[in-house]
Amino acid sequence: MGFEDNFLAGLDRKKESKDFLHPNIEKAHRRTEEIFKKEAIQLDEFIDPYPEDQVSADKSKAADLKKKFETNEPHKKYADVMEGVIYRQIGRSGWFGEKAQAIKTSLYDDYINGIDLMVEFEEESRAFRHLGLAIDVTFSADRNSGTLDKKFDRIKKEMDEGHLAQVKYFKSKNSRMKGVFENLPRVVVGMERTKVMELAAIWLNEDRHAEFLKHPAQRMILEQVLVQLIAFSRYAKECGHDHIAKILSDEIPLIKGILEEKNDIHMGDMKFDQVHRDIISRANGF
């Protein structure tokens, strides 16, 4: 192996190190923070329907958890950037179809209920349906941490109890509904850290934003969502929770339809993404 090969191999190992933080991730993370500060759901808007003391208590609880789990570790920044990219490209590049928009959940629902984003789909009837996304970013050095298993175990526990995820502080410009949103289908999406670096590089360069329109990441994410909905619906049916199974199965044709619209987008090398394969495997064994 020559000098150049050794150099590149060392660079790849560095990227896989849990302590490696790419400069683009730092920049993209600041952008994500700015966007979510402006666009995330704010609890102060819920004095009605909730009592003021309850909202105040929930704000304190969320702030305490944020402080407890807040970290400058690179891993968290990669996850936040992936969340920011998905949030923006759902709205601007149609990653979940032309009639979908992303909703950034409140700090409370992020930390307490484990929902990072919601996706709202407009139907032909002008009705709206929703899907919850839990974001997971991992890489080879961290794949055995059990993080992914914990996310799937939470979904299974909810279903065993006869319900799906809940968002306490929900609002949308397309709905009069304001307050708790129950039985929200929760799915996990993720990718390797090197893929997040690639997305960050595109996001930070306005001249490259058109690449998001056909980027294979959107197909990979939709495939993850579809496999999970099928697996979760089957599990709910086996557990005798037919109402839960129906909520989940009703989303399947929607995601299949979006994937059909994106037949010209191929996953390419992303089908070998190990996080993607782990999610698919975990869903198939659910």
Secondary structure, 3 states (H helix, E strand, C coil): CCHHHHHHHHHHHHHHCCCCCCHHHHHHHHHHHHHHHHHCCCHHHHCCCCCHHHHHHHHHHHHHHHHHHCCCCHHHHHHHHHHHHHHHHHHHCCCCCCCEEEEECCHHHHHCCCCCEEEEEECCCCCEEEEEEEEEEECHHHCCCCHHHHHHHHHHHHHHCCCCEEEEEEEECCEEEEEEEEEECEEEEEEEHHHHHHHHHHHCCHHHHHHHHHCHHHHHHHHHHHHHHHHHHHHHHHCCCHHHHHHHHCCHHHHHHHHHHCCCCCCHHHHHCHHHHHHHHHHHCC
